[in-house]
Amino acid sequence: MASTSPVDAQAAVSLRGVTKYYGAVHAVDGVDLDIARGEIFGLIGHNGAGKSTLFKMMLGLEAATSGDIVLGGAPVRGRGFRAARRHIGYLPENVVLYDNLSGLETLHFFARLKHAPLEQCPGLLERVGLAHALKRPVREYSKGMRQRLGFAQALLGAPQVLFLDEPTNGLDPQAIRDFYATLRTLQAGGVTVVITSHILAELQERVDRLAIMANGRIQALGSVQALRDQAQMPLVFDLALEPGCAQAVSEALHGATGAAAEPTTGGLRLACPREHKMAVLAALAPFGTQVRDLALREPSLEDLFFGFSD
């Protein structure tokens, strides 16, 4: 059923009732979504969940079967979208480059396609850590270097909205750290980032909000903390205890939360609802140094992903 609410013209990206059908296959099935200006937004899902199709429709690379998409204030199906596309950057999952061109020549090629100033290119190569290789042919680039060159291509023309599909594929840990630092700098300048990745731990602390897709629909939407609240998954306390006090601590925890603690090597493990967190700490306080250590584990983004998408 199509949404009856209007698209949000103030959002960087706004979708209402968006569908994409391939015969009997509903790749995207009635998606409503608003992505705020200046937001780093994550889109995650199993293979075949519909996220890549949704990406292509937001970029205007594939037409929706039905529904409305507005990007940068311009309807994707409208005549004004050609001008709006000049303010969009896109890094596809599989970057295809010309091996015989140098890094700088590659950026010059894409800059001409996008009508971006050629003077930007050396600075962008420096920004992504390729200044030392700007004259080397792309065939000599490693996978990570090709990915960084693709990212530089996406930054041509100072885009206001960036679509990044598996952008850290092939990057080493330092390059990943630098990549997200660049995204935060861009965000501070008002750039909106839409990012999809299968590396959920990487996204967990780096997106403002995210959507979990399954079967062509958005199953959950919000910040990681909001999704934790929505999923009502338990907190897990791992306690390291002095010998001989496990029984007394277990009884105290059961009295405070109604949950039974499980014995572990050297202590106890307790899973309980989030609202009991302070009650657990209060129950442990009388035991003082008999509690040698405490580790608290929140549900991870991976836990949330499987909870909402399975």
C-alpha positions in Angstrom: 0.0 0.0 0.0 1.4 3.4 -1.0 2.1 6.0 1.7 -0.3 8.9 1.9 2.1 11.2 3.7 4.0 13.7 1.5 7.7 13.6 1.0 9.8 15.9 3.2 11.3 18.6 1.0 13.6 19.7 3.9 15.2 16.2 4.1 18.4 15.4 2.1 16.6 12.3 0.8 12.9 11.5 1.2 11.1 8.4 0.0 7.3 7.6 0.2 5.8 4.3 -0.8 8.7 3.2 -2.9 8.5 -0.2 -4.6 10.5 -2.1 -7.2 9.1 -5.2 -8.6 10.8 -7.7 -11.0 7.8 -9.7 -12.1 6.7 -11.5 -8.9 9.8 -10.6 -7.0 9.3 -7.6 -4.7 12.9 -6.3 -4.4 11.7 -3.1 -2.6 8.2 -3.2 -1.1 6.7 0.1 0.2 9.7 1.9 1.7 9.1 5.2 3.6 12.3 7.0 4.7 13.6 10.4 5.5 17.4 11.1 5.8 18.2 14.4 7.3 20.7 16.9 5.9 24.1 16.4 7.5 23.3 12.9 8.8 25.5 9.8 8.5 23.0 7.2 7.8 23.6 3.4 7.6 21.6 0.9 5.5 22.1 -2.7 6.3 20.6 -6.0 5.3 21.2 -9.6 4.1 22.2 -10.1 0.5 18.9 -9.8 -1.4 17.3 -7.6 1.2 16.8 -4.8 -1.3 19.4 -2.3 -0.1 21.4 -2.2 -3.4 18.2 -1.8 -5.4 17.1 1.0 -3.1 20.5 2.7 -3.5 20.2 2.6 -7.3 16.7 4.1 -7.2 17.8 6.9 -4.9 20.6 7.7 -7.4 18.2 7.6 -10.3 20.1 4.7 -11.9 16.9 2.5 -11.8 13.3 3.6 -12.0 11.0 2.7 -9.1 7.9 0.7 -10.0 5.9 3.1 -7.8 6.3 5.7 -5.1 8.1 9.1 -4.8 11.8 9.8 -4.2 13.1 13.4 -3.6 16.8 14.0 -3.4 18.4 17.4 -2.8 14.9 19.0 -3.2 14.4 17.5 -6.7 12.1 14.5 -7.6 14.3 11.7 -9.0 11.8 11.3 -11.8 11.7 15.1 -12.6 13.6 17.2 -15.0 15.3 19.1 -12.2 17.1 15.9 -11.1 19.8 16.3 -13.8 21.1 19.4 -12.0 20.7 17.8 -8.6 22.9 14.9 -9.6 25.9 17.2 -9.9 25.7 17.5 -6.1 25.7 13.8 -5.5 28.7 11.6 -5.0 28.6 7.8 -5.5 31.1 5.0 -4.7 29.8 1.7 -6.0 30.7 -1.6 -4.3 32.8 -2.7 -7.2 35.0 0.2 -8.5 35.8 -0.2 -12.2 38.8 1.9 -13.3 40.9 2.2 -16.4 44.2 0.4 -15.7 46.3 2.3 -18.1 45.4 5.7 -16.7 47.3 7.2 -13.8 45.4 8.1 -10.6 45.4 11.8 -11.6 44.3 11.0 -15.1 41.5 8.9 -13.7 40.2 11.7 -11.6 40.5 14.2 -14.5 38.4 11.8 -16.6 35.6 11.7 -13.9 35.9 15.4 -13.3 35.1 16.1 -16.9 32.1 13.8 -16.8 30.9 15.6 -13.7 31.8 19.1 -14.9 34.0 19.5 -11.7 37.1 21.7 -11.7 40.3 19.8 -12.6 42.1 21.8 -10.0 40.3 19.7 -7.3 42.0 16.5 -8.3 45.5 16.7 -6.8 44.0 17.9 -3.4 41.5 15.0 -3.4 44.2 12.5 -4.1 46.2 13.9 -1.2 43.0 13.8 1.0 42.6 10.1 0.4 46.3 9.3 0.9 47.3 8.8 -2.8 49.4 11.9 -3.4 52.5 9.7 -3.7 50.9 7.6 -6.4 49.0 10.2 -8.5 51.2 9.5 -11.6 51.4 5.8 -11.2 49.1 3.7 -13.5 46.1 2.3 -11.8 47.1 -1.3 -12.8 49.9 -0.9 -10.2 47.4 0.0 -7.4 46.5 -2.4 -4.7 42.8 -3.1 -3.9 42.8 -0.6 -1.1 44.4 2.1 -3.3 41.8 1.5 -5.9 39.1 1.9 -3.3 40.6 5.2 -2.1 40.7 6.4 -5.7 37.1 5.5 -6.0 36.4 7.5 -2.9 38.2 10.5 -4.3 36.1 10.2 -7.4 32.9 10.3 -5.3 34.2 13.6 -3.7 34.6 15.4 -7.0 32.5 18.6 -7.2 32.0 19.0 -3.5 28.8 16.8 -3.3 26.1 17.5 -0.7 24.9 13.9 -0.6 27.3 10.9 -0.7 26.2 7.4 -1.4 28.8 4.8 -0.4 28.3 1.1 -1.1 30.7 -1.0 1.0 33.3 1.8 1.0 35.9 0.2 3.2 36.3 -2.9 1.1 40.0 -3.7 0.9 41.1 -0.9 3.3 43.5 -1.6 6.2 42.6 -0.5 9.7 44.4 2.8 9.5 42.8 3.6 6.2 39.4 2.8 7.6 40.0 5.1 10.5 41.1 7.9 8.2 38.1 7.2 5.9 35.6 7.8 8.8 37.5 10.8 10.0 37.0 12.3 6.5 33.3 11.5 6.7 33.0 13.3 10.0 34.8 16.4 8.5 32.4 16.3 5.6 29.5 16.0 7.9 30.6 19.0 9.9 30.4 20.9 6.6 26.8 19.8 6.1 27.3 16.8 3.8 24.8 13.9 4.1 26.3 10.4 3.9 24.3 7.2 3.1 26.5 4.2 3.7 26.0 0.4 3.4 28.4 -2.1 4.8 28.4 -5.8 5.8 31.0 -5.0 8.6 28.4 -4.1 11.3 30.9 -3.5 14.1 32.5 -0.8 11.9 29.2 1.0 11.5 28.0 0.7 15.1 29.7 3.7 16.6 29.9 5.7 13.4 26.4 6.3 12.1 23.8 8.6 13.5 20.9 6.4 12.5 20.4 3.3 10.4 17.8 1.2 8.8 17.7 -2.6 8.8 16.2 -4.1 5.6 14.8 -7.5 5.0 12.5 -8.8 2.3 12.4 -5.4 0.6 11.1 -3.6 3.7 12.6 -1.6 6.5 12.2 -3.7 9.6 13.8 -1.2 12.0 14.9 2.4 11.9 16.7 4.6 14.4 20.0 5.1 16.3 21.8 2.1 17.7 20.6 3.0 21.1 17.0 3.5 20.0 17.1 0.0 18.3 18.4 -1.5 21.5 15.4 0.0 23.4 13.0 -1.2 20.7 14.4 -4.7 20.5 14.3 -5.1 24.3 17.4 -7.4 24.2 18.9 -8.1 27.6 22.1 -6.5 29.1 24.7 -9.1 30.1 26.8 -8.7 33.3 29.9 -10.8 33.6 31.1 -10.8 37.2 34.5 -11.9 38.6 34.1 -12.8 42.2 36.2 -13.8 45.2 35.9 -17.5 46.1 33.0 -18.5 48.2 30.6 -15.6 47.6 28.9 -16.7 44.3 25.9 -18.2 46.0 25.2 -15.1 48.1 25.7 -12.8 45.1 23.4 -14.9 42.9 20.6 -14.8 45.5 21.0 -11.0 45.8 20.8 -10.6 42.0 17.8 -12.8 41.8 16.0 -10.8 44.5 16.8 -7.5 42.7 15.9 -8.6 39.1 14.0 -11.9 39.2 16.6 -13.3 36.8 18.8 -16.3 37.5 22.6 -15.8 37.2 24.7 -18.6 35.5 27.9 -19.8 37.0 31.1 -19.1 35.0 34.8 -19.8 35.7 35.6 -17.4 38.5 32.2 -15.8 38.8 28.6 -15.3 37.4 26.9 -14.2 34.3 23.5 -12.4 34.5 21.3 -11.4 31.6 18.5 -9.0 32.5 16.3 -6.2 31.1 17.9 -2.8 30.6 15.6 -1.2 33.2 17.2 -3.5 35.9 20.7 -2.1 35.4 20.8 0.2 38.4 19.1 -2.5 40.5 22.0 -4.9 39.7 24.6 -2.3 40.7 22.7 -1.6 43.9 22.5 -5.3 44.7 26.3 -5.7 44.2 27.3 -2.7 46.3 27.1 -4.5 49.7 29.6 -7.1 48.5 32.3 -4.5 48.1 35.7 -5.9 47.0 34.2 -9.4 46.9 33.2 -8.4 43.4 36.7 -8.2 41.8 35.5 -7.0 38.3 32.4 -6.3 36.3 31.9 -6.2 32.5 28.7 -4.9 31.0 27.8 -5.9 27.5 25.1 -4.0 25.5 23.5 -5.8 22.5 25.8 -5.2 19.5 24.6 -4.0 16.1 25.1 -7.6 15.0 22.8 -8.8 17.7 20.2 -6.2 16.6 20.6 -7.0 13.0 19.8 -10.7 13.5 17.1 -9.9 15.9 15.2 -7.7 13.5 16.0 -9.4 10.1 15.6 -13.1 11.0 
